[in-house]
Every structure is written in structure tokens, then in C-alpha cells.
Amino acid sequence: MIDLTALRLGMVAGEASGDLLAGLLLKGLHERWPALQAAGIGGPRMAEQGFDAWWSNERLAVFGYVDALGRLPELLRIRRLLAERLIDERPAAFIGIDAPDFNFGLETRLRQAGIKTVHFVCPSIWAWRGHRVLKLARAADHVLCLFPFEPALLKQHGIAATYVGHPLADAIPFVPPREAARAELGFAATDQVVALLPGSRKREIAQIAPRMAAAAAMMHGQRPHLVFVLPVASGLRAAVQSALSRHAPDVPITLIEGGSHRALAACDVTLVASGTATLEAALMKRPMVITYHLAWLDWQRMKRMSYQPWFGLPNILSREFIVPELIQDAATPAAMARETLAWLDDSARTRRVQLRFDSLHHQLRQDTAQLATDAIAQVIQA
């Protein structure tokens, strides 16, 4: 019987969104098992919870297939070295947080070596690249699912899974702290604030930030009273400032380190890159315009693999376009500016979408820490 009071886990979280989820998961794990130790690959949110990062999760950050192919030798080397160390140290279990292209191969090797594996975040096989379910079946002893329809889907493929809700739904209050966030950022209660969230990866900044900056310049030209806030992920400030200097040199844009929650709590509307940030915006009850832009080759590959018309999580979970999406060729600065300003001019529409987001928040708030640690304990003790 494994001593759960002195639990040791291996973990890998890819990129900023995975680090956020893993940090929230680790917080719940430590509340249940205070002496828990975890090591592997992670970021600053995990480090705050005492995680021992053998490699930074920035080493796993890739943007599209072209970037991934160029860095494949480095990524394979890291995965091989990590697997060897974990097999040598033999933690009670390994938890892979998202990053399926990296984690599935690692989990498969660890599972073959007799280490229990848990994958946290069901890959979006219901949206695109459905063949990944076969790799998941080989890789994971158990899957922790963020969304309620996923366990039944995985059961069809013989994969054990538990719906644990989304940890962001626990972490974000039902009523966002708008006034406190505005005071902290130096905005007045009467300011109209637009949050710009161009992503947390270098390639996202390169592809999306210039378009957002140009959109901000257009919005400011039409409505000079608007103010803007842009949270900057670690290590990306110079790249963001370069885009702003070129495309929005005279626009009042407040840059803050990290802190997407502060920006979203303070804003009236957000222009946001597709990804976890769209769900954060929905849980903050903020109307949004979702956008994304890829290199041409990456876009050609992605659109062939897509099974549904939605990209953003709020629309996927609602099964309809409750907020606008401007993807690839549609992601022009003019369209971004037009759709963002439209929210500011339609309070009734804003209220309707906020009610939808209220319902979504209740659905996803499931005491994720308790459900996840229960499932992990059962896997370890099986």
C-alpha cells in the first residue's frame, strides 16, 4: 500500500494555460496531502505551489506544426531524459496536464514501466484530431475531464474518466471584482476599458498582437475616450511593446505583467485570442470577440481536421455562436475593431450573454480539487 501522506508525483504542464491548471490542481493536492512533492516540467504557477521544475514549461511552448517540426529533436530529447529520470525515481503516479503531443508518448512509456498515469484535460477529440483517442487509451490509466460530456465519450473507447469540472470555475468568483481591479490598475469607474489578450506564446504574439494593436488604434481613433489594458506573459514584454510601437504608438494601453484576471475583471469588453483565456473571460462574465491567426501551412492543416464550426470555448460549450469569432482571413484589424465596439453599443446583448456565462459558470463549478484528488487517490491505490 502506498503511503499517501508522503506522496511523490511526476507532472508535466505545457505552456501558460497548462501551468495555470496545474497550479490550481497542486493547490488542491497540497490541501489534501500537505507533504506532497511533485517534480517534472512546469511554470511559475506550479512553482508557487512548491513544484520542482527540472525544466521550465517554456521549453515546450510551440505554435503550430511548422514550429513543432523545427524543435522536434529538442523536445524528443527532453522527453527521453524526463522519462528516464521518472522511471528511475518511480513516483506514485504521473499527471500530464494537457500538452497531448508531448505527454501521450511520455505517459505511454511510463505506463509500460509500471507507473500509474493520469491525464488532466481530455484532448478536444470532439472538435478535431479525433484519432488522438487511440493514443490516449494507450497513455492514461485515468483521464480527468473539464467538461461534463467528455467521460461518456471516452467510455465508448474503454477509457476510465471522471468529470471534475474546471478549476478556473472554482478560482474565479461568480461576481468579478470590477471596482477593485479598476482601482488597482488606475482606471476610473466611468472609464470604458477594452482588454487585449493576444496570447501567451511568442508565435501568438507575432501573429496576433500586431492585428490587435492596429484594431486598438482604429478603436481609439473613433472613440478617443477608450482605455486599454494588455496582460503580458512572462518573457514577452519586448515583443508586445514592439507590436504596439509599430501599430498603436499613440494609444493608451496599460501593460501589466501576467494578471489576465485583473484585466478581465476591470474591462467592459475583451478582444481575446482563442484558448483558455476565452473561458476565463466567460467566467468573468465579459463580452468578447474571439480571434486567432496561424501561419498559412498550419491553418491549412487545422481546418482540414476540424469537426465543428466553433473555435472558442464559450461557443463550443454553448454549441452556438454566442460571441463573435474572427479566425484567420476574417481576423482583420477593421473587423476586430467593429465587433468589439458593437458590444459597447448594445447593453441588452451584453446582458444576454452574461446570463449565458452565469449558467456556464455554475455548470463548470464542481469542487474540482476534491473530485480530482479523489480520482487520483483511487488510481494510485488500485
Long-range contacts (C-beta under 8 A, 24 or more apart in sequence): 1-381, 2-92, 2-380, 2-381, 4-33, 4-92, 4-377, 4-380, 4-381, 5-33, 5-35, 6-35, 7-33, 7-35, 7-36, 7-37, 7-92, 7-380, 8-36, 8-37, 8-38, 8-39, 8-89, 8-91, 8-92, 9-36, 9-37, 9-38, 9-39, 9-91, 9-92, 9-93, 9-94, 9-95, 10-38, 10-39, 10-40, 10-86, 10-89, 10-91, 10-93, 10-94, 10-95, 10-110, 10-115, 11-38, 11-39, 11-40, 11-41, 11-42, 11-46, 11-51, 11-94, 11-95, 11-96, 11-97, 12-40, 12-41, 12-42, 12-57, 12-60, 12-82, 12-94, 12-95, 12-96, 12-97, 12-99, 12-102, 12-103, 12-106, 13-41, 13-42, 13-43, 13-46, 13-57, 13-97, 13-98, 13-99, 14-41, 14-57, 14-60, 14-61, 14-97, 14-98, 14-99, 14-102, 14-103, 15-43, 15-57, 15-60, 15-61, 15-98, 15-99, 15-200, 15-201, 16-43, 16-57, 16-200, 16-201, 16-233, 16-234, 17-98, 17-200, 17-275, 17-276, 17-277, 18-43, 18-57, 18-97, 18-98, 18-99, 18-121, 19-43, 19-44, 19-45, 19-46, 19-57, 20-45, 20-168, 20-276, 21-97, 21-98, 21-120, 21-121, 21-167, 21-168, 21-276, 22-46, 22-51, 22-95, 22-97, 22-120, 23-48, 23-49, 24-167, 24-168, 24-170, 24-171, 24-368, 24-369, 25-95, 25-97, 25-120, 25-167, 25-368, 25-369, 25-372, 26-50, 26-51, 27-369, 28-167, 28-368, 28-369, 28-370, 28-372, 28-373, 29-369, 29-372, 29-373, 29-376, 31-369, 32-369, 32-373, 33-373, 39-91, 40-82, 40-86, 40-94, 41-78, 41-82, 43-234, 44-234, 54-82, 54-85, 55-82, 58-234, 58-235, 60-99, 60-102, 61-201, 61-202, 62-201, 62-203, 63-201, 63-202, 63-203, 63-204, 63-207, 63-298, 64-203, 64-294, 64-295, 64-297, 64-298, 65-297, 65-298, 65-301, 66-295, 66-297, 66-298, 67-203, 68-101, 75-102, 79-105, 79-106, 82-106, 83-109, 83-110, 86-110, 86-115, 87-113, 87-115, 90-115, 91-115, 92-116, 92-380, 93-117, 93-118, 93-376, 93-379, 93-380, 94-118, 95-119, 95-120, 95-376, 96-120, 96-139, 96-140, 97-121, 100-132, 100-135, 100-136, 103-139, 104-132, 104-135, 104-136, 104-138, 104-139, 105-139, 107-139, 107-140, 108-135, 108-138, 108-139, 111-138, 111-139, 111-140, 111-141, 116-141, 116-379, 116-380, 116-382, 117-141, 117-142, 118-142, 118-143, 118-144, 118-375, 118-376, 118-379, 119-143, 119-144, 120-144, 120-372, 121-145, 121-146, 122-146, 122-147, 122-150, 122-153, 122-154, 122-161, 124-316, 125-153, 126-150, 126-153, 126-307, 126-308, 127-306, 127-307, 127-308, 127-310, 127-316, 128-302, 128-305, 128-306, 128-307, 129-305, 130-307, 133-157, 133-159, 141-379, 141-382, 142-375, 142-376, 142-378, 142-379, 144-372, 144-375, 144-376, 146-364, 147-317, 147-364, 148-363, 162-371, 162-372, 162-374, 162-375, 163-366, 163-371, 164-366, 164-368, 164-371, 164-372, 164-375, 165-364, 165-365, 165-366, 165-367, 165-368, 165-371, 166-279, 166-364, 166-365, 166-366, 166-368, 167-368, 167-369, 167-372, 168-276, 168-279, 168-280, 168-283, 168-364, 169-283, 169-361, 169-364, 169-365, 169-366, 169-368, 170-365, 170-366, 170-367, 170-368, 170-369, 172-261, 172-280, 172-283, 172-284, 172-361, 174-358, 174-361, 176-264, 176-265, 176-284, 176-285, 176-286, 177-265, 178-265, 178-266, 180-265, 181-262, 181-263, 181-265, 181-266, 182-266, 184-262, 184-266, 185-229, 185-254, 185-256, 185-262, 185-263, 185-266, 186-254, 187-227, 187-229, 187-266, 191-225, 191-227, 192-223, 192-225, 192-226, 192-227, 192-268, 192-344, 193-226, 193-227, 193-228, 193-229, 193-266, 193-267, 193-268, 194-219, 194-226, 194-227, 194-228, 194-229, 194-267, 194-268, 194-269, 194-270, 194-271, 194-340, 195-228, 195-229, 195-230, 195-231, 195-263, 195-264, 195-266, 195-267, 195-269, 195-270, 195-271, 195-272, 195-281, 195-286, 196-228, 196-229, 196-230, 196-253, 196-270, 196-271, 197-230, 197-231, 197-260, 197-263, 197-264, 197-270, 197-271, 197-272, 197-273, 197-277, 197-281, 198-230, 198-240, 198-243, 198-273, 199-233, 199-273, 199-275, 199-277, 200-233, 200-236, 200-275, 200-277, 201-233, 202-236, 202-239, 203-295, 204-273, 205-236, 205-239, 205-240, 205-243, 206-239, 207-293, 207-294, 207-295, 208-273, 208-291, 208-292, 208-293, 208-331, 209-239, 209-240, 209-243, 209-244, 210-243, 210-246, 210-247, 211-291, 211-293, 211-331, 211-332, 211-333, 211-336, 212-243, 212-271, 212-291, 212-333, 212-336, 213-243, 213-244, 213-246, 213-247, 213-248, 213-251, 213-253, 214-247, 214-248, 214-333, 215-271, 215-333, 215-334, 215-336, 215-337, 215-340, 216-248, 216-251, 216-253, 216-271, 216-337, 217-247, 217-248, 217-250, 217-251, 217-333, 218-333, 218-334, 218-337, 219-337, 219-340, 219-341, 220-248, 220-250, 220-251, 220-252, 222-337, 222-341, 223-341, 227-252, 227-254, 228-252, 228-253, 228-254, 229-253, 229-254, 229-255, 229-256, 229-263, 229-266, 229-267, 230-254, 230-255, 230-256, 230-263, 231-255, 231-256, 231-257, 231-258, 231-259, 231-260, 231-262, 231-263, 232-256, 232-257, 232-258, 233-258, 234-258, 268-343, 268-344, 269-340, 269-343, 269-344, 271-336, 271-340, 274-311, 274-312, 274-313, 274-325, 274-327, 276-313, 278-312, 278-313, 278-314, 279-313, 279-314, 281-314, 282-313, 282-314, 282-357, 282-360, 282-361, 283-357, 283-360, 283-361, 283-364, 285-354, 285-357, 285-358, 285-361, 287-323, 287-343, 287-349, 287-350, 287-353, 287-354, 288-312, 288-314, 288-323, 288-343, 289-323, 289-324, 289-325, 289-326, 289-336, 289-339, 289-340, 289-343, 290-314, 290-315, 290-323, 290-324, 290-325, 290-326, 290-327, 291-325, 291-326, 291-327, 291-331, 291-336, 292-327, 292-328, 292-331, 293-327, 293-328, 293-331, 294-328, 299-328, 303-328, 314-356, 314-357, 314-360, 317-360, 318-356, 318-360, 322-353, 322-356, 323-353
